[in-house]
Amino acid sequence: MIKVPAEPSRHRVAVWRELRRIGALSLGQGVWAVPDVPVFADGIARAIALTGQAEGQALTLSASGRGPEDAARFQAMFTAARSDDWREFLADCGKFEEELAKEIRIAKFTLAELEEEEQSLERLRRWHRDLMARDVFGAPESAAASKRLKECTAACEDYAERVFRALHLAMDEGP
């Protein structure tokens, strides 16, 4: 349980962002839950530290359900949240591929554009890695997301080849 003074709001927002970043489930006003696995420990520690810096209060408990139904319900809730994350990731993969297709369509084959696209791909890779780490129960969308990331990587490699080919043609033609 976390209680942070209402003002200034930046403290509450910082704690909320940290908990959302690690994939914690909000169970109610100031009550958050994550599976009891090491991948969440650093994020929980950061949220507690942020709470302390804001002169708030944090109470952490290890809890288990009263029965197997409760554990199954928590797992289903947590997996549903990860499924939402994966769907958002997949949508961004689609946007990335659309952007590459547009650059190819308009023949924008510049090193600056290639660098921008490579940065976007790296952001997708980091996001995928972070989602994989916190998807401890294995949401069904994770396999499709891994496949899409490979497709995005291949599309970016294809775009890079087009950029280098265009640059070499321009150099061969000269001024």
C-alpha positions, 0 to 999 in steps of 0.5 A: 500500500502506498500513500503519498501527499496530494501536493505536489502531485509530481511525487504521486505521478512519479510513484505511479509511473514507476509502478506502471513501468514495472507492470504492477496491477492497481488493485485499488486506491494506493494498492498495487500487486506484482507476482513474487518473483525477483524481476519486480524487486528493483522496481518495487524498491524504486517505488518505495524510495520515491514514496519516502522522498515524497514523505509518504508511506509504503507498506509492502506485504507478501500475500497469497490468495486464500485458495487456488481460485484467488491465485488463478484470478490474480494470474489471469488479471496479471496476464490480461494486463500483459496481453494489453501491453503486448497488443500495444506493442504489436500496434507499434510494430505495425506503425513502424512497418508503415513508416518504413513502407512510406519512406520506401514509397517516397524513396527517402533513402537518407542516412538521417532517416535510416538512423531515425528508423534504427532508433525506432527499432531499438526502442521496440527491442527494449520494449520487447525485452522489458515486456518479456521480463515482466510477462512471467505467466506468458500471455498468449500474444508474446509469441506473435510479438516476438515474430513481429519484432523479427519482421520489423528487424528484417524490414529495417535491414531491407530499408538499410540496404536500399539506403546504401544502394541509393547512396552508392548510386549517387556516388557513382553518378557523381556531380 
